[in-house]
Amino acid sequence: MASLADKIGSFFSGNDSSADEGLRDLFISELKRVYYSEKRSLHALGDQADASTTNEVRSAFLQHQEESRNQVERLEEIFKIIGIKTEDHTSHAIDGLISDAHQVVSETEQGSLTRDAALIIAAQKIEHYEIAIYGSLLTLANVLDFTQSAELLAQTLEEEKATDHKLTALAESFVNTRSKEEEEKHPGSHHASRHPIHGSDADVTLGGPLGV
């Protein structure tokens, strides 16, 4: 009788024929879920770009939005390769992450660098989720010998990792430092609920180094 370790090894190596059908169903389910996630992220990236303060952050979101369009097309190609109808499954995980991204816009002041820092954090949460699901799909594709699908998934996975690294570099290069300077100069200025100062001596540029 095979040990538990042998059974687990056979399962993940693809040598257990009885598990193939279950793994294929799991692959399809996750494929539909990430298809939903990518389409939702595609629209969310446009919203994040519109809400950005700096051109650097806005450009980063727009560039990844274009990549996401290509990623959606790759997923549609995978549906064709494995011979199933292209459709999606709701992902409550991505819905929650995108909701959080919208919330940071309402909680930060328009035109502030703190908003850019918050948008980057929200975007990286989404990236980490997508990296996890694409990594899992790639593992399943390899186990199931879905060679063509694995190649497409690997390409997207590398793009997601590259985007995450770009966002980290962008945050470290100027957004986090300058948003800290903004907060130190005008404590509380990044909060959307901040009440403006009225009167003849009011500084109309109060809001940060960008003068907005």
Secondary structure as UniProt FT lines:
FT   HELIX           4..13
FT   HELIX           17..51
FT   HELIX           55..82
FT   HELIX           92..107
FT   TURN            110..111
FT   HELIX           113..143
FT   TURN            144..145
FT   HELIX           147..170
FT   HELIX           171..175
FT   HELIX           176..185
FT   TURN            187..190
FT   TURN            192..193
FT   TURN            200..201
FT   TURN            204..207
FT   TURN            209..210
//
